[in-house]
Amino acid sequence: MGVNGRTVTDVAREADLTRQHIYQWRQEMRRKGLWPVSGSALFVAVDEDAAGRSQPLAPGSVPMIEILLRNGRHVRCAETIDDRSLARLIRVLEAV
């Protein structure tokens, strides 16, 4: 049983995905060193505006992402950051 009694099947059905797709994502995250040490998955919502679309970007601006870490800190960086750098940044900020 998963978080709050939800299973991978529940999450996949809600997101209109197959369970295999979620398992493949998890395997890829493990390979990249991004899977949590605890081994438990955490699904989070992505904030979008009321219309359900991301806000348009100003010309020349870089799309940003913001991540809330388990210790309550926020990380804000360009969405083009590579996986390895982002994983290293998160590990450092969660260890402090």
N, C-alpha and C positions, 0 to 999 in steps of 0.2 A: 504494500500500500504506500502511496506517495504522500506528499505534503497535504495536510488537511483532508486526508482520505481519498485524494484524487490519484488516479493512475495515469500512466503514459497514454493508455487508450482514451481516457477521458479528455486529456489535453489535446491529443491528436484529433479526436472527433470534433471538439470545439473549434479548433483552428483549421479544420478541413484538410488535415494531413494524414498520412499513414503513420502507424507506429514506427515502421522501418525508417521513415524519414527522420524522426526524432532520434532514433538509435544511431543513425548515421551521423547526425550532428554531434551527438555525445561522443562518438568514437573520434570524430575530427577534433573536437575540443580536447580530448585526452591526448591525442597525438601532438597537438600544439602546446600542451601544458597549461590549458585554460580551464580544465575541469577542477572544481573545488576539491580540496584535500578530503573533506568529509564524505565525498562521493554522492551527496544528495543533490538533486537538481533543484534549481530555483528558476521559475518562470516569472518574468516581470512584464508589466504592460509598458507599451511605448506611448508616451504622451503625444497627442496630435491635437490640432485646434478643433473647435466645435463642429466644423464641417467635415471632419474626418480626413482632412488633407494636411500635409505638412505645410508650414508657412513658406511662401516663396522667398527665395534668396535675392539679396541685392546683387546687381552685376559685380563680378569680381570677388565676391565674398566666398569664404570656405565653409562648407557645411560642418557644423559642430555636433558632437554628442556629449551628453552628460550622464555620468554613471554614479549612482549612490552606492557606496561601499558598505559592507557589513558593519564597519565601525562608525558609520554615520557621516563619514567624509564624502565630499563630492569631487569627482574628477571631470573636468571639461577639457576636451581636446578635439582636434580636427577628425572628422570621420574617416579620413584617409590614413590615419596612423596604422602602421603595420601591426599585425597580431602579436608578434614577439615583443615589440616595444610596449604595447598596451598591457600585455600580461606582466611584463617586468615592472611597469609603473604601478599596476594594481597590487602586486605582491609587496613592493616596497611600502606603499601607502597603508596597506593593511597591517604590516608588521610594526609600524611606528606607533 
